[in-house]
Amino acid sequence: MRTLCVIPSRWGSTRLHAKALQLIGDRPMVVHVWQRANEARVFDRVIVATDDVRIRNAVIGFGGEAMMTSRALKSGTDRVAVVARRVPLPLVVNLQGDEPFISPAALAGLVRAMRADPACPFGTIARRVRWADIASNPNAVKIVTDARGRAIYFSRAPVPFDWTGRDELLQHLGVYAYRRAFLMRFARMPRSALEHRERLEQLRVLEYGIRPKVVVTETPALSIDTPHDLQRAREWLTRRRRRRAG
């Protein structure tokens, strides 16, 4: 099944100015994300969808493909849907532009899982994390799943609650896989009450009765939301390069 990967990347960011073009090592964050997608070797095309010519030019400068989209779009999913209308491949992956160290193997695993389950309209990935590491962090989104590995709920709160504080939580990572027809439908759905309340657009599909597949994988989780996150990412990359050099 031919697969499109779209990386939505906008200029404006309330917590970290010009986030997409912040350097991690010798290249902008959005270029790291584009490279991870290409390393997965499961995508027919990888396109950065942006509202700013500076981001487009940075991606093209590193040999990537970028497409301009309107600044009026309200979400990354809307930006992905615009590209999917122009590039009609049957499976579409939305890879958030602030996941510079996402595992290519995790991306490939999600695509394989969706190809193996043609009845599933929507999937995402998660990793297991110690309770203490993310329970109090609202930027680390948690997932509760059912016995089949389908999502019951996404939340910024520590769910399910653990009285001991020693258990693990499922941390959601910023990757979504859609059947193209479902993505077009999702982009037209009115925004839901829970989505507004938690500021998580994936809750929209749950309120409409759709349970996405959750693929649990091992991958670094260093999404960049704040200057502190950016500094952690730079330090992580420096340590990794030193280990490889040694």
FENDA-V137922 format. One record per pair of residues at least 24 apart in sequence whose C-alpha atoms are under 10 Angstrom apart, sorted by the first residue. I is the first residue (numbers start at 1). J is the second residue. Records with the same first field share a line. If there is no record, write none. Layout:
I: J, J
This chain:
1: 42, 43, 44, 89, 90, 91, 111, 112, 114, 115
2: 42, 43, 44, 45, 88, 89, 90, 91, 92, 115
3: 42, 43, 44, 45, 46, 88, 89, 90, 91, 92, 93, 111, 115, 177, 178, 179, 180
4: 42, 43, 44, 45, 46, 47, 80, 83, 84, 87, 88, 89, 90, 91, 92, 93, 94, 177, 178, 180
5: 34, 37, 38, 42, 43, 44, 45, 46, 47, 48, 80, 83, 84, 89, 91, 92, 93, 94, 95, 107, 175, 176, 177
6: 34, 37, 43, 45, 46, 47, 48, 49, 66, 67, 76, 77, 79, 80, 81, 82, 83, 84, 92, 93, 94, 95, 96, 97
7: 33, 34, 37, 46, 47, 48, 49, 50, 66, 67, 76, 77, 79, 80, 83, 93, 94, 95, 96, 97, 98, 99, 175
8: 47, 48, 49, 50, 51, 66, 67, 69, 75, 76, 77, 78, 79, 80, 83, 94, 95, 96, 97, 98
9: 48, 49, 50, 51, 52, 55, 56, 66, 69, 76, 79, 80, 95, 96, 97, 98
10: 48, 49, 50, 51, 52, 55, 69, 70, 71, 73, 75, 76, 79, 97
11: 50, 51, 52, 53, 54, 55, 71
12: 51, 52, 71
13: 225, 226
14: 225, 226
15: 224, 225, 226, 227
16: 224, 225, 226, 227, 228, 229, 230
17: 226, 227
18: 54, 55
19: 97, 98, 224, 225, 226, 227, 230
20: 50, 54, 55, 58, 97, 98, 224
21: 54, 55, 58, 59
22: 227, 230
23: 230, 234
24: 100, 230, 231, 232, 233, 234, 235, 236, 237, 238
25: 233, 234, 235, 237, 238, 241
27: 58, 59, 62
28: 55, 58, 59, 62, 100
29: 97, 98, 99, 100, 101, 224, 230, 233
30: 55, 56, 58, 59, 96, 97, 98, 99, 100
31: 55, 58, 59, 60, 61, 62, 63, 64, 97, 100
32: 59, 97, 98, 99, 100, 101, 102
33: 95, 96, 97, 98, 99, 100, 101, 102, 103, 104
34: 59, 62, 63, 64, 65, 95, 97, 99, 100
35: 62, 64, 100, 101, 102, 104
36: 95, 99, 100, 101, 102, 103, 104, 105, 107
37: 93, 95, 100, 102, 103, 104, 105, 107, 108
38: 64, 104, 107
39: 103, 104, 105, 107, 108
40: 103, 104, 105, 106, 107, 108, 109, 111
41: 104, 105, 107, 108
42: 104, 105, 107, 108, 109, 110, 111, 112
43: 91, 92, 93, 107, 108, 111
44: 89
45: 87, 89, 92
46: 93, 95
47: 80, 83, 87
48: 79, 80, 83, 95, 96, 97
49: 76, 79, 80, 81, 82, 83, 97
50: 76, 79, 80, 97
51: 79
75: 187, 201
76: 201
77: 176, 183, 184, 186, 187, 201, 202
78: 183, 184, 186, 187, 188
79: 187
80: 183, 184, 187
81: 180, 183, 184, 185, 186, 187, 188
82: 184, 187
84: 180, 181, 183, 184
85: 180, 181, 183, 184
88: 180, 181
89: 179, 180, 181
90: 178, 179, 180, 181, 182
91: 115, 121, 122, 177, 178, 179, 180, 181, 182, 183
92: 122, 176, 177, 178, 179, 180, 181, 182, 183
93: 122, 123, 124, 175, 176, 177, 178, 179, 180, 183
94: 124, 174, 175, 176, 177, 178
95: 124, 173, 174, 175, 176, 177
96: 173, 174, 175, 176, 223
97: 174, 175, 223, 224
98: 174, 222, 223, 224, 225, 230
99: 173, 174, 175, 220, 221, 222, 223, 224, 225, 233
100: 220, 221, 222, 223, 224, 233
101: 219, 220, 221, 222, 223, 233, 236, 237
102: 173, 174, 175, 218, 219, 220, 221, 222, 223
103: 217, 218, 219, 220, 221
104: 219
105: 217, 218, 219
106: 175, 215, 216, 217, 218, 219, 220
107: 175, 176, 177, 215, 217, 219
109: 215, 216, 217
110: 175, 176, 177, 213, 214, 215, 216, 217
111: 176, 177, 178, 215
113: 177, 213, 214, 215
114: 177, 178, 179, 213, 215
115: 179
117: 213
118: 179
119: 179
120: 150, 177, 178, 179, 182, 210, 211, 212, 213
121: 177, 178, 179, 180, 181, 182, 183, 210, 211, 212, 213
122: 176, 177, 178, 179, 180, 182, 183, 186, 205, 210, 211, 212, 213, 214
123: 150, 151, 175, 176, 177, 178, 179, 211, 212, 213, 214, 215
124: 150, 151, 172, 173, 174, 175, 176, 177, 178, 202, 212, 213, 214, 215, 216
125: 170, 171, 172, 173, 174, 175, 176, 177, 212, 213, 214, 215, 216, 217, 218, 219
126: 169, 170, 171, 172, 173, 174, 175, 214, 215, 216, 217, 218, 219, 221
127: 168, 169, 170, 171, 172, 173, 214, 215, 216, 217, 218, 219, 220, 221
128: 167, 168, 169, 170, 171, 172, 216, 217, 218, 219
129: 167, 168, 169, 170, 171, 218, 221
130: 165, 166, 167, 168, 169, 170, 171
131: 158, 159, 161, 162, 164, 165, 166, 167, 168, 169, 170, 171
132: 158, 165, 166, 167, 168, 169
133: 168, 169
134: 158, 168, 169, 170, 171
135: 159, 160, 161, 162, 165, 168, 169, 171
138: 198
139: 223, 224, 225, 226
140: 170, 171, 172, 173, 221, 222, 223
141: 169, 170, 171, 172, 173, 174, 198, 200
142: 169, 170, 171, 172, 173
143: 169, 170, 171, 172, 173, 214
144: 169, 170, 171, 172, 214
145: 170, 211, 212, 213, 214
146: 211, 213, 214
148: 213, 214
149: 211, 212, 213, 214, 215, 216
150: 210, 211, 212, 213, 214, 215
151: 203, 206, 210, 211, 212, 213, 214
152: 203, 206, 209, 210, 211, 212
153: 202, 203, 206, 207, 211, 212
154: 194, 195, 198, 200, 201, 202, 203, 206
155: 194, 195, 198, 199, 200, 202, 203
156: 198, 199, 200
157: 198
170: 214, 216
171: 216, 221
172: 214, 215, 216, 221
173: 216, 219, 220, 221, 222, 223
174: 221, 223
176: 202, 212, 213, 214
177: 212, 213
178: 212
